[in-house]
Amino acid sequence: MFEVLAVIVPIVVGAFFTWLKVKAGKDYSRAIEALEVGVNTAWESYGRDRKKELEGSFLEEDREKLRDIAKSKARQLSGSLGLDFDKIIPPEFQDLAVKKIVREVKKNT
């Protein structure tokens, strides 16, 4: 009996941790997708017109407002999917994630 348990318990525990990693990866991907939608929403609702007004680069206040719009939209979308955006991507890393998305968008345009 002990031999059977010695084989089965590690398999069950390993399967459980594999399932957790897969679930966490999916949640992270969905949170990043929500943030990408947030960045797009920020650009469409505020950024495009503001950039025309400034005739050039954004001011730091504008960048902060754009990041806030993007994060707010991402929280809203994540919540509708049953995800806690701030738990998946901690607030201290969210601005970095936004900057990374913006950099990718700029590179691809």
Contacts in CASP RR format, 6 or more apart in sequence:
PFRMAT RR
TARGET T0000
AUTHOR 0000-0000-0000
METHOD contacts of the structure
MODEL  1
MFEVLAVIVPIVVGAFFTWLKVKAGKDYSRAIEALEVGVNTAWESYGRDR
KKELEGSFLEEDREKLRDIAKSKARQLSGSLGLDFDKIIPPEFQDLAVKK
IVREVKKNT
27 83 0 8 1.000
27 88 0 8 1.000
28 88 0 8 1.000
28 89 0 8 1.000
30 78 0 8 1.000
30 81 0 8 1.000
30 83 0 8 1.000
31 74 0 8 1.000
31 78 0 8 1.000
31 83 0 8 1.000
31 85 0 8 1.000
31 88 0 8 1.000
31 89 0 8 1.000
32 89 0 8 1.000
32 97 0 8 1.000
32 101 0 8 1.000
34 73 0 8 1.000
34 74 0 8 1.000
34 75 0 8 1.000
34 77 0 8 1.000
34 78 0 8 1.000
34 81 0 8 1.000
34 83 0 8 1.000
34 85 0 8 1.000
35 70 0 8 1.000
35 71 0 8 1.000
35 74 0 8 1.000
35 85 0 8 1.000
35 89 0 8 1.000
35 94 0 8 1.000
35 97 0 8 1.000
35 98 0 8 1.000
35 101 0 8 1.000
36 101 0 8 1.000
37 73 0 8 1.000
37 74 0 8 1.000
37 77 0 8 1.000
38 69 0 8 1.000
38 70 0 8 1.000
38 71 0 8 1.000
38 73 0 8 1.000
38 74 0 8 1.000
38 77 0 8 1.000
39 66 0 8 1.000
39 70 0 8 1.000
39 98 0 8 1.000
39 101 0 8 1.000
39 102 0 8 1.000
39 105 0 8 1.000
41 69 0 8 1.000
41 70 0 8 1.000
41 73 0 8 1.000
42 66 0 8 1.000
42 67 0 8 1.000
42 69 0 8 1.000
42 70 0 8 1.000
42 73 0 8 1.000
43 66 0 8 1.000
45 69 0 8 1.000
46 62 0 8 1.000
46 65 0 8 1.000
46 66 0 8 1.000
46 69 0 8 1.000
47 58 0 8 1.000
47 62 0 8 1.000
47 66 0 8 1.000
50 58 0 8 1.000
50 62 0 8 1.000
51 58 0 8 1.000
54 62 0 8 1.000
58 66 0 8 1.000
67 94 0 8 1.000
67 95 0 8 1.000
67 98 0 8 1.000
70 98 0 8 1.000
71 85 0 8 1.000
71 94 0 8 1.000
71 98 0 8 1.000
74 85 0 8 1.000
75 85 0 8 1.000
75 86 0 8 1.000
78 84 0 8 1.000
78 85 0 8 1.000
78 88 0 8 1.000
79 85 0 8 1.000
86 94 0 8 1.000
89 97 0 8 1.000
END
